[in-house]
């Protein structure tokens, strides 16, 4: 009985230590990047190489509500002169699932020139998107657009990779299931904190496509 009691105490202690570490890293990531979240008006003066819009779900040929809000904010930033280039980064790992072409078409339908829109077809994760923004598209200063809960992690990754970055949040409404996302994001921040310690290469790399050039080089079909 004493042995069982000791095992229980040890297990409880391990769980408590795990939770302390988990929430400490989460707090560190948030506190380190909070000051980099700025307004669209502040973003106008940053002279960024590009506006990086991080992908989210698409429903057929339509962006999900979360992605639509990211796109609308990114388009707004382009229109007010925060940058003259937009980098759409998302998942296009399967022929029947294509976030980036949906994103680019949405922006073009809003009047953005095709040449100013680059697509990163291999933005399979937040880490991959940021790594490739620097190494493939040669972006040195970026404005990241996503929902606020996601911005802290994206900004932390960018900072770890040596990218000057600022974040503009795109959450003008409430989203179903946000409490679950917030909980999962705590785990994701811890995961990417560890990944950033080692800085592995992303799933895919490839030839360089400078963001200063023509976005049509990233087209894989007619839009």
Phi, psi and omega in degrees: 000319179296322180296318179296320179298319180294320179297318179298316179298317180297316181297317179297318179298319179296317180297317180296316179297317179301315181294322178297314179296315181303310184283334177292316178296318178302313179296322179297313181299316181294312184293327182289335187246353186304321183288348181270358176273118188235172177274165178297325178295320178292326181294335181303330187263007185273346179051052184284151176293324179198164171260116181264115177257118182276136184291161174212195185293149170237149179247093186069242179255021180238141176287148173295165179305319180296316181291321178302318179293323176296316181295317181297321178290320178297319177296319177300316179297319176299315184292332180268001173093018178294329174195157179258012178226142176239133175248113177269117183239122182197190185269118172225046184277348179233149182298328184262012176220115191218096179286319193287324177292325174298318180296314182294317180298321178301314181292320178295322177296339177267006173100007180278135180295136180302322182296338182268359183246116176260146176245127171259101184287349185244031175278068189282346177208168178299318179298312180300318181300315181288318179300314182289328176303322180279310190277325181268314185264356174057037177276128181255331179227123186226156169248119182266134178240120175194183178288155187303317184300332182271337184298320184303314180292316180299317179293323179295317179298313180302314180298319180295330181271000177083025178260131173286120188221152175223154182238138173241124185280147181230069176224074181282358182215172177275148180240139177298138177079018185293327179299320178294318178299318180299319180293316179295328182294329176300315177295317182296322178296320178295317180300311183286335172300316179291318179300320182292341176291328185253338178050059177291161174291153179288176181303318179229145170243237180130189181287152180286140177227086186305134182294345179281351184268220185253122182296340180294344175297340181265358179292139175242001176195169179284140178246000000 
